């Protein structure tokens, strides 16, 4: 079986891309797997790509490339939904190349991995192939836009895959797609690229090894840490308002008041950097809270952390928390998908708090900061939960889905036809009523 995964940019970085590459490699154990990247902005991918996978870029955005000079490169893509976070990166040229590829592909299974790609898959993917869309967007966040822009093309799909069951249920309830299997399959949690970090109780305290820009934490003797100087809360993501790093910094100030040996380390870049610096200084957290450098492709910023935290209102930091869990770091987060919500609910490994609730966030961090044994137990549960969502188990679930979709193709086609007929009748009835 030939399986093609359609990616926005296989040359970028981040936990979501790493998970997709790990899924592709697991599928390649038994099948012919191809990666198609809408964009290419550098010579080689930042993330490791299994040598068994063919990587096919469609549009070269490197400076000086022929594609950059193409007259359609500067024209916006009319069919990519505005709710797509990377809408501005798509162009008429991307849509043209995607359509050309999809019309000529011989793949048996086509899997889109984000909204802008999924629309092209639904419009131009051959009917003989299974067309499956991994949908990261939450329908309730972008309901008006998604209902108007996705209802038509998504009815041509065979399956729509959400990252969590709650998200799949919203799609099923609010956007009827007759004949389309709507379900939840978890994002892949890739294997840790290096041996797990040493246990929290085994490393010696060495003030000289404190990260650059942070004053060594004093030995307070208050019993709140791990006895090794590793009293660190780590966070990662874009420094933008929706990630609510300001709320995390404020919650950390409460932790510092009771456990002064702890530090906060935030990795990422973005327009909120200066404001967060001012907030840290205004709360007197200089030397204890640090804005580190950009995120790493493999989540290495969580190595050595005692707790991973996110106050995100959008869910885009969710995959970062999953990166922490696979390293055995307990997490505190808001539970916005895509992220570790179902991992935590099913097997532990963290604490979920409501969005925009600084008191709950501070309370959860305080509880973990004061409980080394609880952190170790929760970290072990986090690693085990992440293991169950590794490349192998998730790939098996996708292969079972492919077989199910093949077996139900005829019955789903009938439901699709009846559903579309009913939709036309209702549309005509509404038109007559308005007339």
N, C-alpha and C positions, 0 to 999 in steps of 0.2 A: 504494500500500500504506500502511495506517495502522499505525504502530508506537507502542506505549505503553511507556514506561519507568517502573517503579514504584520510588520512592525512599523511604527512611526519613524524611529531612527535607531538602528542597531549599533550605531557608532557612538552613542551617548553613554550614559552611566546611570546607576541608580538601582535600588532593590527590585523594582518592578521588572526592569529589563533583565537583571540577573536571574530572576525567577523564570522569566520566559525562556532564556537561553538554557537554563538547567532543565526545564520541561522538554525543550527540543532535543537536548542530548539524551534524556531518558527515553524519549520516543524513538530516537535513532538506534537504540539497542536492537530493535526488531523491524524498523521500517525506514524507508527512504524519506529523509526530512530536509526541507529547504527553507531558508529564511529569506524573505523579501523585505527590504528596507525602503520605505518611501523616500527617505533622505539620506544623504551621506555628506558629512561636514568635515571629515578628517581621513587621513590615509588608512589607518588601521583602527579597529574598534577599541574602545577603552576597556571593555569587559572581555574576558577570555571566551572565545567561540570554539566549541568542539570541532576538531578537524574533519569529522564526518559530515558536518553540516555545510551545505552550499549557501553562500551569502550573496544575494543579488540586489545591488542598489539600483534604484530607479532614477533618482535625480541627484546630481552632484552639486552641492552648494558650496564647495570650496572656491575661494577667490581665484578668478582666472579660468574657471572651468567653462566649457562650451555651454553647459546648461544655464550658467549665470547670465549668459548673453542671449539666451533664447527669448523671443518677444513675449511668450506666455509666462515666463518666470515671474514677472512683476505684476501679473494680473491676479486678483484674489480668486479663491476657489468658491464658486457659487453654491456648491452642494454640500460643503462641510458645515455642520451645525455651529452656530455661534456659541453654544454651550461647550464646545470642544475647547479645552484650555490652550491648545496649541494651534488654534484656528489660523492665527497670523502666519504660521510657518507653511501652510498649505497654499498652493497656487494652482492656476489652470494647468500648468505644466505637470504638476504632481498628479492631478486628476486624469490628465490625458495619458500619462505613462501607466498609471494604475489600471485604467480601463484597457489599454493595449495588452498589458501583462495578463489580466484576468481573462480576457477573451481568448487568449492563446494558450493558457496553461493546461497541462495534462494531469494536474493534481487530482487525487481522489477525495481529499479532505482539505478545505481551506479554513484557516482560523485567523480571524482579525483580532487585534489586541488593544484597540482603543477606538473611540467613537468615530473620528474622522476616517480611519481606515475601514471600519465596519460599514459605513455608508457606501464606500466604493465596492466593497465585497458584495453587499446586498444588491447593488445596481448592476454590476458587471460580471459577477461570478457565474460560471457556467452551471446550468441547472443539474447536469449529471453529477456534479460534485456536491459533497456535503458542505454547507456554508454555515459556519459557527462563529458567532461574535462574542468575544469577551468584553463585557460592558463595565467599565470602571465608574461611570457616572451614576450618581444617586438620583433616581427619578424624582423624588420629592423635592430635591434642591432646584432642579431645572425643569419643573413639570411643564410650564407653558411652552418653553422653547422645544423641549424634547417631544411633547405631544404633537406639535405642529410639524417638526422637521424629520422625525424618525418613524412615525407611524407608517407612512407609505413604504419606504425602502425596507424597513425591518420585517415587514410581512413576507418578504421573499426568503428570509433566512430559514434554516433548519433548526437552529438552536440559538438561544441567547443565554450566556453564562454570566452570572453575577458573582462577586467575590464572597458574599455571605447570604444566608437564607433570608434574612430580613430584607435585604435589597432585592432579591429575586421575587419575594412576595409582593413588594411594591410594584414592580414591573408587571407582574401577573394581574394585579388588581386595577392598575390605572392605565395600562396600555394593552388592551386585548390584541393578541397576535394569534389568530386561529392557525393551527397546524405547526406552530413554532414551539418547540420544547423550551420552556424557561425554567432554569434551575440554578443552583449554586454549586460551584466547585471552588475550592480554596486556591489562592495564588500559591505557587511553589515557594517553599522556604529552602534556598540552596544550602548545601553543606558548608560548614565553616571551612575557609581555605587554609586555616592554620590550626594547630592544636588548641583545645579550649584553654582559656585563661586559667592561671593557677587558682586554687581555692582561696577564698577570701581570708582564710586564717593562716596561710602559709608563707606569705611574702614578708620580708623584713621591712620595717619602716626606714625610709631613707629620705630625709628632708631635701637632700641635694637633688633628688630625682623628680621633684615637683615640676609640672609642665611650665614651659616658659611663660612669663606673664602672670604667674600665680605665686603668691607668697606661700611658703610651706605652712601647712596647717599645724597649729600648736597642739602639743600633746596635752589635752585638757584633763585626761584621766577621768572623764565622766562616764566611761563605759558605753558611749553611744555609737562608737564606730566598730570597725572590724579588727582593731588591734594591729593593723598593718599600714595605716596611712591611707588606705584606699577607701576613703569616705567620699565618694564622688557620685553625683547625679549627672547623667549625660543626656543630652537632647540633640536632635539634628533635624534640619529642614530649611526651607526657604525663609529668610527673615522678612516676612510679609505680615500684614495685620491679621489675616485669618488664621495664622498659626499660633497666635496668642502667646508668644514668648514673653510678652510683658506680664501676663498673668502668672506664668511659671516663675519668673524672677520674683514677683511679689510673694508667691507661695514659698519660694526658697528663703525669703527673708524670715519667715516664721520658723523654718527649720533651723536657720542660723542662730536665732534667738535662744533656742533650747539646746542645740547641738552645734556649738561653734566650730567644731573640727571638720565640718562638712564643706564641700565645694560644689559648685554648679559649673558645668562645661557645656556650652552650646556651639554646635558646629553648623555652619551654613553661611550663605551670602544673601544679600537682598537690601531693599531700600530702608528697612527698619533698623539697620545696624547702628546708625548714629543715635536714634531715639533710645534704643536699648542700652547703649553705653551711658547715656545721660540718666536713665532710670537706675542702672546699677550704681552709679556714683551717688545719685540722690538718696538711695536707700542705705548708703554706707557699706556696700558689698564689694568695693574694690579689693582685689586680692583674694576674694572668695568666689565670685562669679566671673566667668571668663567667656568672651566671645572668641571661639577658636577659628580655625581656618575653614575652608570649604569641606563639604562632605566627601568621603572617600567612596570609590565605586563598590567596595565590599563590606561597608559597615564597620570598618576597623575602629572608628571613633568610639565604639561601645566596648572595645577590649579594655579590661581593667576597671570598668564602671561597677558600682554597687547597685545602682538603680538607673533605669532608663525612663524618661518621662516625656509626656506630650500634653499640651493644653489645646490642641488644634480644634478649631470649629469646622474645618473642611475635610478632615480625614487624610490629607496628603502626607501627614507624618506617620500614618498607620504602618506602611511598609517598613519604615525605619524602626519602629518598635518590634516588628517581627524579626528584623535583623538582630536586634538585641536579644530576643528570646532564644534564637538559635545559638547564641553564645552563652546561654545560661544566665542571663541578666534579668531579674524580675522587673516588670514594667508597671508604670502608672499612666493611664491614658484615658481619653474621653470615649473611646470605643466607636469612633466614626469609621465606617468602611471606606476604602479597603484597609484592613488592619487586623489586629490580633483579637478582635472581639470574640469570635467563635472559638478561636484557639483557647482563650482564657476561660470562657464559659464551659468548654468541654473538658479541659484538662488542667486548669489553673495556670499559674505562672505570672499573675499580675492582678492589678486592681483597676476596675473601671469606675470613673467618676463622671458626673454630669458636665456638659459643656458650660463654660462661663460661670463656674462655681469655684471661685478661688479658695473658699473655706474648705470645701470637700477635697480639693487638690492638695492643699497644705496639710490637711488631716491625714490623707493617705501617705504622703511623703514622710510626715512625722512618725507615723506608726511603723513604717519600714525602717526609717533611720534609727529608731530605737530598738530594733529587734533583729540582731545579726542572725540568730538561728532561723527566724522566720524568713529572712532574705535568702539564706542558703536553701531552705526547703522550697521556697517559691522559685528560685533560680533553677533548681533541678526539675521542677514541674514544667517550667518554661522550655527548657531544652528538650524534654520528652514530648511536649506538645508540638514543638517545631519539627521534631524528627518524624512524627506521624504525618506531617505535611511536606515531607521531603519529595524530591523529584520522582522517585520510583512509585510510591503510593499514589501520587496525584496523576502521574502518567497512566497508571492502570485504570483510574477512574475515567480519564478521557477516552481510553481505548474501549471501555465498556459503553460509553456514550456513543461513540462512532458506530458500534455494532447495533445498539438500540435504534439509532436514527436510520440505519439501513433497513432494519427489520420493519420499521413503522412508516416507511416512506410513503407507501400507497395510502394508508389510512390518514396520514397527516395531510396529504395532498387533497383528499376529499374534504377534510375539515377546513382547509384553507379556502377551497373553492366555495363551500357553503358560507363561510364567514365573510368572504369578499362580496358574495351576492347579497347577503343580509346587510352589509355595510352600504352597498349601493342603494338598496331599497330604503334604508333609513335616511340616507342623504337626499334622495328624491322626495321623500315624504316631508322632510324639513323644508326643502325648497318650495313645495306646494303650499305648505302651511304659511310660509312667509309671504308668498304671492297672494 
